[in-house]
Amino acid sequence: MSETDADAEDLISHLCSGLAPDDREDFRRAAESALAASPQCWGPGSIYRTLVPLWREYFKPRPDEHPTWVPVRRRSSKLIEHGQDKGRRRRPAAGLQVVSVNRA
């Protein structure tokens, strides 16, 4: 096994780990045939440039169901409500609230 073969196998294994389990074997076969058909695969960089576009065809991102942080408006202070803050500089109150985002 040459160094180039080892580099190719390492990259294929690394890229397979990010795929769905059902797509890994199909990607591995497609990647090996793409490398066998490509005359320019001499080193790690050219192997990468050959495999990554192919990997993008097999990659399906998982839905993003993690909460997202959004700013929350806080109620104004009692001084502001009663007009007793004349001449004072007001700083905006910053707060965060967890909001669930469903992306379809």
Residue pairs with C-beta under 8 A, 6 or more apart in sequence:
4 41
4 42
4 43
4 47
7 43
7 44
7 47
8 35
8 41
8 47
8 51
11 44
11 47
11 48
11 51
12 27
12 28
12 31
12 32
12 51
15 27
15 31
15 51
15 52
15 55
16 24
16 27
16 28
18 55
18 59
19 27
19 55
19 58
19 59
20 60
23 58
23 60
26 58
27 54
27 55
27 58
30 54
30 58
31 51
31 54
31 55
34 50
34 51
34 54
35 41
35 47
35 50
35 51
38 46
38 50
40 46
40 50
41 47
41 50
63 103
64 101
64 103
65 100
65 101
65 102
66 101
67 98
67 99
67 100
67 101
68 98
68 99
68 100
68 101
69 96
69 97
69 98
69 99
70 96
70 97
70 99
71 94
71 95
71 96
71 97
72 95
72 96
72 97
73 95
74 93
74 95
77 85
79 85
79 88
80 90
